[in-house]
């Protein structure tokens, strides 16, 4: 693997937005994206990233409930969380599997929430790291 192929993204989930800092190649500065998490149900499938009436899905609410109501239909939380985060990653220019995905989380979270994040994003990156927000902020 050459350095030009290396892809990294850091994600911060909040109650209303997803922040992303991504790097995809040498000689290319990091790309940043901050946006709301949108999901709609159309024709029996989820569509992400399109704003509309009642389409915002608070990212942190996808962790504690096993099912999320989107557009009058009930969906698996992992599918919704994965979709809204990938929509934000695409906003930062990431369109392929990552080498490293770092997700910042509040220090009050327990093991179950951290393991859920790792499991949901296991297919999205070669390595998924979850790190406390305060530690991530100091490291950056």
Steps between C-alpha positions, in 0.01 A plus 500: 500500500637841409453805719275653235247224564492541876162624626417622851194667648419631846130529586330680786134421566285757676133537574433681174807484277781280377847653464760336276867567434634277222832446329542302182843564352836663551530854367131543567385680811231361725141548392238600753126467499241587764138426430171383632408135478212446260318183407175436312313186416416478130355201324588265784864606528699759692644803321756713684619858481188662361343767721127529527217519746558266796804336340766586758619206709697599811813278483522433872141371507604214272695336781253414772190392307527184289256647247471850357187651343580656162223619272228297669699173480710332766865428413791329672711752692822371347372553147388855579819592689723354228309688230501841664870478585593383148299791360718733709817317390396545138452870571869505596597322179532141628332251267693178565582274792734673744828378639423660838175639635522680834176580681498735798253427780399667828685376808170402663438217253530140607650198329173407324481824301869486404468139385189590298699766313780254426253238376298740281810634326707181482431468126582868437867498600793269549522636853231672707622689806268658754657764723369734770426847361735673746790271406429547129497877540832505683660262247394711204 
